[in-house]
Amino acid sequence: MRAVTDTDVRWIADMMDARRERYEIYSPLFWRRAADARRVQEPYLCACVGDDRFRGFRTNNGFVLSELRAPGTPPWSATISECLIDDFAVDADERWATEGRSLLLSAWRAQQARGAEGVRVVTATRDEPKVVLLESLGLEVGESWYIRTTSNPDAASIFGPVSDATMQGLVIPGPPVYDPGGPVLLVQAIVDGANVGDLEAAAEALGAVIVIAPTQPKDTERVRSLEEAGFDPVSRFYTGVPVS
Protein backbone atom coordinates (compact mmCIF):
# COMPACT_ATOMS: atom_id res chain seq x y z
CA MET A 1 0.00 0.00 0.00
CA ARG A 2 1.31 3.44 -0.89
CA ALA A 3 0.05 6.87 -1.82
CA VAL A 4 -0.90 7.50 -5.45
CA THR A 5 1.46 9.74 -7.44
CA ASP A 6 1.28 11.23 -10.92
CA THR A 7 3.30 8.28 -12.23
CA ASP A 8 0.28 6.07 -11.47
CA VAL A 9 -2.19 8.03 -13.58
CA ARG A 10 -1.88 5.96 -16.76
CA TRP A 11 -2.26 2.72 -14.81
CA ILE A 12 -5.32 4.10 -12.98
CA ALA A 13 -6.83 5.20 -16.28
CA ASP A 14 -6.41 1.65 -17.60
CA MET A 15 -8.24 0.25 -14.57
CA MET A 16 -11.08 2.73 -14.89
CA ASP A 17 -11.42 2.01 -18.61
CA ALA A 18 -11.89 -1.67 -17.78
CA ARG A 19 -14.40 -0.72 -15.08
CA ARG A 20 -16.44 1.35 -17.54
CA GLU A 21 -16.53 -1.60 -19.93
CA ARG A 22 -18.10 -3.71 -17.20
CA TYR A 23 -20.52 -1.01 -16.04
CA GLU A 24 -21.76 -0.55 -19.59
CA ILE A 25 -23.10 -4.10 -19.35
CA TYR A 26 -25.06 -3.14 -16.24
CA SER A 27 -26.73 -0.16 -17.94
CA PRO A 28 -25.90 0.18 -21.66
CA LEU A 29 -27.11 3.78 -22.01
CA PHE A 30 -26.55 5.31 -18.59
CA TRP A 31 -22.95 4.04 -18.51
CA ARG A 32 -22.22 4.03 -22.23
CA ARG A 33 -18.55 4.85 -22.60
CA ALA A 34 -17.58 8.02 -24.44
CA ALA A 35 -15.33 7.44 -27.42
CA ASP A 36 -12.63 9.67 -25.90
CA ALA A 37 -13.16 8.67 -22.25
CA ARG A 38 -9.57 7.67 -21.73
CA ARG A 39 -8.20 10.90 -23.22
CA VAL A 40 -10.56 12.97 -21.08
CA GLN A 41 -9.95 11.15 -17.82
CA GLU A 42 -6.15 11.23 -17.67
CA PRO A 43 -5.92 15.04 -17.22
CA TYR A 44 -8.67 14.85 -14.60
CA LEU A 45 -6.76 12.19 -12.68
CA CYS A 46 -3.59 14.28 -12.87
CA ALA A 47 -5.52 17.22 -11.43
CA CYS A 48 -6.86 15.08 -8.58
CA VAL A 49 -3.39 13.86 -7.63
CA GLY A 50 -2.23 17.45 -7.39
CA ASP A 51 -5.29 18.71 -5.50
CA ASP A 52 -5.07 18.87 -1.71
CA ARG A 53 -8.72 17.86 -1.34
CA PHE A 54 -7.84 14.40 -2.63
CA ARG A 55 -6.05 11.49 -1.04
CA GLY A 56 -5.28 8.40 -3.11
CA PHE A 57 -3.78 4.99 -2.40
CA ARG A 58 -2.84 1.98 -4.47
CA THR A 59 -1.69 -1.60 -4.21
CA ASN A 60 -0.41 -3.77 -7.03
CA ASN A 61 -3.98 -4.69 -7.90
CA GLY A 62 -6.21 -1.74 -7.09
CA PHE A 63 -6.53 1.91 -6.16
CA VAL A 64 -8.81 4.44 -4.51
CA LEU A 65 -9.19 8.20 -4.92
CA SER A 66 -11.05 10.09 -2.19
CA GLU A 67 -12.14 13.71 -2.01
CA LEU A 68 -12.86 15.72 1.13
CA ARG A 69 -16.15 17.51 0.51
CA ALA A 70 -17.55 20.25 2.73
CA PRO A 71 -21.13 20.12 4.06
CA GLY A 72 -23.70 21.23 1.52
CA THR A 73 -21.57 20.52 -1.56
CA PRO A 74 -23.87 19.62 -4.49
CA PRO A 75 -25.31 17.39 -5.72
CA TRP A 76 -25.92 15.56 -2.43
CA SER A 77 -25.83 18.51 -0.03
CA ALA A 78 -24.70 16.38 2.89
CA THR A 79 -24.91 17.94 6.34
CA ILE A 80 -21.45 16.69 7.32
CA SER A 81 -17.95 16.77 5.86
CA GLU A 82 -17.62 13.66 3.73
CA CYS A 83 -14.93 11.48 2.28
CA LEU A 84 -16.34 10.96 -1.23
CA ILE A 85 -15.07 7.86 -3.03
CA ASP A 86 -15.99 7.50 -6.70
CA ASP A 87 -12.91 6.33 -8.62
CA PHE A 88 -12.21 3.03 -6.86
CA ALA A 89 -11.31 -0.28 -8.50
CA VAL A 90 -9.57 -3.62 -8.11
CA ASP A 91 -8.57 -5.93 -10.93
CA ALA A 92 -10.55 -8.98 -9.78
CA ASP A 93 -13.79 -9.40 -7.83
CA GLU A 94 -12.18 -11.56 -5.15
CA ARG A 95 -9.89 -8.67 -4.19
CA TRP A 96 -12.73 -6.43 -2.98
CA ALA A 97 -12.87 -8.23 0.37
CA THR A 98 -9.11 -7.88 0.94
CA GLU A 99 -7.33 -5.14 -0.98
CA GLY A 100 -10.54 -3.23 -1.64
CA ARG A 101 -11.25 -3.15 2.07
CA SER A 102 -7.72 -1.97 2.92
CA LEU A 103 -7.84 0.72 0.24
CA LEU A 104 -11.16 2.13 1.41
CA LEU A 105 -10.09 2.17 5.05
CA SER A 106 -6.81 3.90 4.13
CA ALA A 107 -8.70 6.62 2.28
CA TRP A 108 -11.20 6.99 5.12
CA ARG A 109 -8.50 7.32 7.80
CA ALA A 110 -6.58 9.87 5.74
CA GLN A 111 -9.67 12.04 5.25
CA GLN A 112 -10.96 11.48 8.77
CA ALA A 113 -7.71 12.99 10.06
CA ARG A 114 -8.56 16.07 7.99
CA GLY A 115 -12.10 16.45 9.31
CA ALA A 116 -14.27 13.95 7.41
CA GLU A 117 -17.16 12.68 9.52
CA GLY A 118 -18.30 9.91 7.19
CA VAL A 119 -17.85 8.40 3.75
CA ARG A 120 -19.98 8.35 0.62
CA VAL A 121 -19.06 5.60 -1.84
CA VAL A 122 -20.51 5.33 -5.34
CA THR A 123 -21.27 1.93 -6.85
CA ALA A 124 -23.43 0.28 -9.46
CA THR A 125 -26.33 -1.52 -7.83
CA ARG A 126 -25.41 -4.65 -9.80
CA ASP A 127 -21.73 -4.59 -8.82
CA GLU A 128 -22.40 -7.26 -6.21
CA PRO A 129 -18.85 -7.98 -4.95
CA LYS A 130 -18.30 -4.27 -4.30
CA VAL A 131 -21.72 -3.97 -2.63
CA VAL A 132 -20.85 -6.90 -0.33
CA LEU A 133 -17.64 -5.10 0.69
CA LEU A 134 -19.42 -1.84 1.48
CA GLU A 135 -22.11 -3.55 3.54
CA SER A 136 -19.47 -5.59 5.40
CA LEU A 137 -17.95 -2.28 6.51
CA GLY A 138 -21.24 -1.24 8.09
CA LEU A 139 -22.14 1.27 5.38
CA GLU A 140 -25.77 1.72 4.39
CA VAL A 141 -27.54 3.01 1.31
CA GLY A 142 -27.95 6.76 1.69
CA GLU A 143 -29.36 7.32 -1.79
CA SER A 144 -30.26 5.31 -4.89
CA TRP A 145 -30.62 6.57 -8.44
CA TYR A 146 -33.50 5.19 -10.49
CA ILE A 147 -33.37 5.93 -14.21
CA ARG A 148 -35.58 5.61 -17.21
CA THR A 149 -34.55 6.26 -20.79
CA THR A 150 -36.76 8.42 -22.96
CA SER A 151 -38.02 7.26 -26.32
CA ASN A 152 -38.49 10.51 -28.23
CA PRO A 153 -36.78 13.64 -26.86
CA ASP A 154 -38.33 16.38 -28.98
CA ALA A 155 -36.84 19.68 -27.87
CA ALA A 156 -33.57 21.54 -27.98
CA SER A 157 -32.00 21.21 -24.57
CA ILE A 158 -31.57 24.18 -22.26
CA PHE A 159 -29.20 23.31 -19.47
CA GLY A 160 -29.91 24.43 -15.93
CA PRO A 161 -32.83 24.48 -13.47
CA VAL A 162 -36.23 23.37 -14.79
CA SER A 163 -39.68 22.78 -13.36
CA ASP A 164 -43.17 21.80 -14.41
CA ALA A 165 -46.30 20.38 -12.83
CA THR A 166 -44.48 17.11 -12.12
CA MET A 167 -41.03 17.98 -10.81
CA GLN A 168 -38.19 20.38 -10.17
CA GLY A 169 -34.78 19.44 -11.46
CA LEU A 170 -31.68 20.16 -13.47
CA VAL A 171 -30.91 19.43 -17.11
CA ILE A 172 -27.22 18.56 -17.18
CA PRO A 173 -24.73 16.93 -19.54
CA GLY A 174 -23.55 13.42 -18.81
CA PRO A 175 -20.13 13.01 -17.21
CA PRO A 176 -17.35 13.52 -19.81
CA VAL A 177 -16.32 9.84 -19.69
CA TYR A 178 -19.84 8.68 -20.61
CA ASP A 179 -22.02 9.29 -23.65
CA PRO A 180 -25.72 8.58 -23.07
CA GLY A 181 -26.49 10.33 -26.36
CA GLY A 182 -27.66 13.66 -24.96
CA PRO A 183 -28.39 15.55 -21.75
CA VAL A 184 -30.01 14.03 -18.69
CA LEU A 185 -32.72 15.30 -16.37
CA LEU A 186 -31.73 15.01 -12.69
CA VAL A 187 -34.93 15.26 -10.65
CA GLN A 188 -34.46 17.19 -7.41
CA ALA A 189 -38.07 17.13 -6.17
CA ILE A 190 -41.30 15.49 -7.30
CA VAL A 191 -44.46 17.52 -6.82
CA ASP A 192 -46.81 16.03 -4.24
CA GLY A 193 -49.42 13.89 -5.92
CA ALA A 194 -47.63 13.81 -9.26
CA ASN A 195 -47.48 10.59 -11.24
CA VAL A 196 -43.84 9.47 -11.53
CA GLY A 197 -44.76 7.87 -14.84
CA ASP A 198 -45.05 11.41 -16.22
CA LEU A 199 -41.35 12.08 -15.58
CA GLU A 200 -40.44 10.45 -18.89
CA ALA A 201 -42.65 12.87 -20.81
CA ALA A 202 -41.21 15.79 -18.84
CA ALA A 203 -37.68 14.68 -19.76
CA GLU A 204 -38.62 14.25 -23.41
CA ALA A 205 -40.08 17.76 -23.54
CA LEU A 206 -36.74 19.06 -22.26
CA GLY A 207 -34.70 17.10 -24.79
CA ALA A 208 -33.22 14.75 -22.19
CA VAL A 209 -32.39 11.15 -23.08
CA ILE A 210 -32.46 9.89 -19.49
CA VAL A 211 -34.40 10.93 -16.40
CA ILE A 212 -32.74 10.27 -13.03
CA ALA A 213 -34.91 10.07 -9.93
CA PRO A 214 -32.89 9.91 -6.68
CA THR A 215 -34.47 8.20 -3.69
CA GLN A 216 -33.61 7.69 -0.05
CA PRO A 217 -34.32 4.53 1.96
CA LYS A 218 -37.30 6.17 3.66
CA ASP A 219 -38.95 6.80 0.26
CA THR A 220 -40.60 3.38 0.15
CA GLU A 221 -43.74 4.56 -1.63
CA ARG A 222 -41.74 6.46 -4.25
CA VAL A 223 -39.49 3.47 -4.85
CA ARG A 224 -42.55 1.29 -5.41
CA SER A 225 -44.02 3.84 -7.82
CA LEU A 226 -40.77 4.19 -9.76
CA GLU A 227 -40.36 0.43 -10.10
CA GLU A 228 -43.94 0.07 -11.29
CA ALA A 229 -43.26 2.82 -13.86
CA GLY A 230 -40.29 0.89 -15.25
CA PHE A 231 -37.44 2.81 -13.63
CA ASP A 232 -34.19 0.91 -13.16
CA PRO A 233 -32.13 1.25 -9.92
CA VAL A 234 -28.73 1.66 -11.56
CA SER A 235 -26.56 3.14 -8.82
CA ARG A 236 -26.26 3.49 -5.07
CA PHE A 237 -24.43 5.81 -2.71
CA TYR A 238 -23.34 4.05 0.46
CA THR A 239 -22.77 6.29 3.47
CA GLY A 240 -21.71 6.06 7.09
CA VAL A 241 -18.60 5.48 9.15
CA PRO A 242 -16.66 2.37 8.06
CA VAL A 243 -16.19 -0.30 10.70
CA SER A 244 -12.58 -1.43 10.69
N, C-alpha and C positions, 0 to 999 in steps of 0.2 A: 504494500500500500504506500502510495506517495502522492504528493500534490500534483495536480495537472499543470503543465507548462505549455508554452506556445509550440514546442516541438511535438506535442501530442495531438495537435489540432487535426492533422490529416487522418490520423488513425481514428480519432473520435468521429470525424465525418464519415469514414467508412462504416463504422458501427451504426451510426444513425441512418445511413442510406439503407443498410440491411434491415433495420428496424422499420423504416417506412415501407419497404417491400412487403413485410409481413403485415403491417397494419392496413395496407391497402386491401388485403384479403378480408379483413374484418369489416371494412366499410369502403367499398370500391370508389364511391364518389367523395365522401367526407374526407377520406385520407388518400385521395388520388395524388400520386407524386407529381410535382412540377417537373418539367423537362430539365430545368436548370437548378434543381434543388441543391445539388452538391456544390455548384459554383456559388450559390447564394449563401449557403450555410457556413462555409469556411470563414469568410470575413466576420460573420456574426460570432462564431466560436472564438476567433482571435480577440474580438472586442470583449467577450465575457471574461476570458483569461486575464485581460488587463484591467478589468473593472473591479474596484474594491468591494462592490456589493456581492460579488460571486466568490464562492469557494468550491474548488473542484478536486476530486481524487480519482485515482485509477489503480487498477491491478493489472496483471497481464491479460486479463480476460473481461474486463468491464470498467466502466467509469460512471461518475455522477457529477453533474454540475448543479449547484444550489445557489439561489439568489435570496438575499435578505430583503424582504419587502415590508415597508412601513404600514401601519394600520390604515385602512381606507384606500389602499392602492387598487385601482380598477384592474380587471373586471369583477373581482370577487368582493372587494370592499370589506375585508376581514377587520375585525375589531381589535386584533392583536398583531404584533410583529410576527411575520411568518418566514420560515425557511421554505421557499418554493423550489420544488424539484420537478423539472420537466424533462430535460435531456438526461436520460438515465438508462443504461443498457448493459447487458452481459451477453456473451457470445453463445450461450447455451442455456436452455431452460433450467437445467439442474443446478446452475450456479446462482440462481436467485436466492435460494435458501442459505447460501454460504457467503460468496463474495458480494452478492447483491445486498445482503443484510449488513455486512461490514461497511460497504460503501455508503449506504444510507445513514448508518449510525455515525460514520465519520463526518459526513456533511452536516448532520444534525448537531453534533457536538461542537463543530467549528462555528456554526451560526448561533447556537445557543449561547456560546461564550461572548457573542457580539450583541446579544439582546433578543434573539428569537424566542418566542414563547410556545411555538408549535410548528409543525410541518404541514405542508400541503403538497401532495404528490399526485401527479397526473398519470393516468393509465387508461388504456382501452379496457372496456368492460370485459371483453372476450380474451384478454391477455391473462389467462388463468394462473399460470405460475407466478407472475408478478403480483396478482391480486392476493394469492395465498401468502406471499411474503409480507405484504402490507398489513394484512389482517393478523398475521402472526406477531407483528410488532405492536398490536393493540390499536392500530389506526382504524378509523371508521369513516364511512362515506359521508362527506360533508355536502357534496353536491353531485348530481348526475346530469349529463346532457343527453336529452332525447332529440333526435333529428328526424326530419322528413324531407325528402327531396321533392321539388316542385316539378310539375309536368309541362308547364307552358308559361314561363316568365314572359310577360308581355309589355314591359315598360323599361325605359332607360333608367338605369340606377342612379339614385342620388344618395351619396354616402352621408351618414350622420344620423341624428335622432329622428325617429318616426313614431307616429301613433295613428290609431284608427279606433273604431268601435270595439275592436277585439283585444288590442294589445298596445303596449309601449315598448319600443326597442331601438336597436341600432342596426343600420345597414352598414356592413363592414366588408373589406376584402378578406379573402382567405389568407392564412399565413403564407409567407413567400415560398416555403418549401412544399406547399400543396397547391393543387389546381383543381378545385371542384367545378370549374367551368364558368364561374361568375361570382358575384358577391353573395354573401349570406346574411340572413336576418337573425340577429341575436335578440331573442325576446327577453325583456327585462321585467315586465309585469303583464299579467293577463287580466283584463277587465272582469270584475265580478259578474258571474252569470254568463260570460261569453262561452261559446262552443269552441273547444280547442281544435276541432276539425276545420274551423274557418281560418286557422293560422296559415294553412297552405295557400289559400286564395289571397290572403293578405301579403304573403311573401311574393307570390306571382305578380301581384299588382305593383310591387316595388322592384321587380326585376331580379329578385333573389332566386338562386338555384337551390338553396337549402334553407330551412327554417330550424333554428336551434332553440329548444325550450328547456332551460335549466330547471331542475327540481331539487328540493331538499328532502331528507328522509321523512320529515313530518308531512310532506305534501302527498299523502297516500291517495286522496281522491283525485288529485291532478295526475298522478302517475297512472292510475287506472284509466282515466279519460284519455291520456296520451297514448297508452298502449292500445286501447280500443280504436283510436283514430289512426293506428298504423305507424306511430312514431317508434323509432329504434333507439334503445339506450346504448349509445356508442362509447361514451367515455365517463369516467368517474374521477372525482377529486377526493382522495383520502386525506383526512386531517386528524390532528391530535398530537400527543407527545409520545414518541416511540418508546417502547419498553425494551430496555437492553438486558 
